Amino acid sequence: QVQVVESGGGLVQAGGSLRLSCVVSGSIFRFNTMGWYRQAPGKQREPVAAITSCGGTSYADSVKGRFTISRDNAKNTVYLQMNGLKPEDTAVYYCKGSLWPNDYWGQGTQVTLSS
């Protein structure tokens, strides 16, 4: 049984910063790719950032220059550093680990911006 657990969400002022963490446990292997997604009320879940096992990264246009994804393989943890937060960043943020043919999702952590 693989567990994917996000943490670090909360209420933050516009222009502020948060650092989300995603810890993977219960597995003897490392995921090839991990990513962050978000879903706002009434909207589809959308990709935010992804990182490969060798450190390659990709970002949604809406967060480029503000968010940074990183991973610590020794701790089986992926991070999302979010700076310059905007009201439109309000959403539930989900972590996903991928190892073909399966995807593993966390329960999500709420990020709420106050203007």
C-alpha positions in Angstrom: 0.0 0.0 0.0 1.4 3.3 -1.1 0.7 6.5 0.9 0.9 10.0 -0.6 0.4 12.7 1.9 0.4 16.5 1.3 0.9 19.1 3.9 1.7 22.8 4.2 -1.5 24.5 3.0 -3.3 27.2 4.8 -4.6 30.8 4.7 -2.1 33.3 3.3 -2.3 36.9 2.2 -1.9 37.9 -1.4 1.8 38.3 -2.2 2.8 35.9 0.5 4.5 32.5 0.3 3.8 28.9 1.2 5.8 25.7 0.9 3.9 22.5 0.3 5.3 19.1 1.0 4.4 15.6 -0.3 5.7 12.5 1.4 5.5 9.1 -0.1 5.7 6.0 2.1 4.8 2.3 2.0 6.8 1.6 -1.2 10.2 0.0 -1.9 10.6 2.0 -5.1 10.8 5.7 -6.0 8.3 7.2 -8.4 9.7 8.1 -11.8 7.7 11.4 -12.0 5.9 13.4 -9.3 3.7 16.4 -9.8 1.4 19.0 -8.2 -2.1 19.6 -9.4 -4.7 22.0 -8.2 -8.5 22.2 -8.3 -10.6 25.3 -7.6 -14.3 25.1 -6.9 -16.3 24.6 -10.1 -13.1 24.1 -12.2 -11.3 21.1 -13.6 -8.2 19.8 -11.9 -5.2 21.2 -13.6 -1.4 20.4 -13.6 0.8 23.0 -11.8 4.3 21.5 -11.8 6.1 18.2 -12.4 9.5 16.8 -11.7 11.2 13.7 -13.1 13.6 11.3 -11.3 16.5 13.1 -12.8 15.4 16.6 -11.8 13.8 17.9 -15.0 10.9 20.3 -14.3 7.9 21.7 -16.0 5.4 24.4 -15.0 2.0 25.7 -16.0 2.3 29.1 -17.6 0.2 30.6 -14.8 2.8 29.8 -12.1 6.1 30.2 -14.0 8.5 32.4 -12.2 6.5 32.2 -8.9 6.5 28.4 -8.1 9.4 26.0 -7.8 9.1 22.2 -7.6 11.9 20.2 -6.1 12.4 16.7 -4.7 14.5 15.0 -2.0 14.9 11.4 -3.1 16.5 10.4 0.2 13.3 11.5 2.0 10.9 10.4 -0.7 9.5 14.0 -0.6 8.6 16.5 -3.2 8.1 20.2 -2.5 6.3 23.1 -4.0 7.6 26.5 -3.1 4.9 29.1 -3.9 5.9 32.8 -3.9 4.0 35.9 -4.9 0.7 34.1 -4.3 -2.4 35.6 -6.0 -6.1 35.2 -5.2 -6.5 33.0 -8.3 -4.1 30.5 -6.7 -6.8 29.5 -4.2 -7.4 25.8 -4.7 -7.0 22.3 -3.2 -3.5 21.2 -4.2 -2.8 17.5 -4.9 0.4 15.6 -5.1 0.7 12.7 -7.6 3.3 10.1 -8.0 3.6 8.1 -11.3 5.1 4.7 -11.9 3.7 3.1 -15.1 0.9 2.0 -15.4 -0.3 3.5 -12.1 -0.9 7.0 -10.6 -1.0 7.6 -6.9 -2.8 10.6 -5.5 -2.7 12.3 -2.1 -5.8 13.6 -0.3 -5.1 17.3 -1.1 -4.2 20.3 1.0 -6.2 23.6 0.9 -4.5 26.8 -0.1 -6.6 29.9 0.5 -5.6 33.5 -0.5 -6.9 36.5 1.3 -6.8 39.8 -0.6 
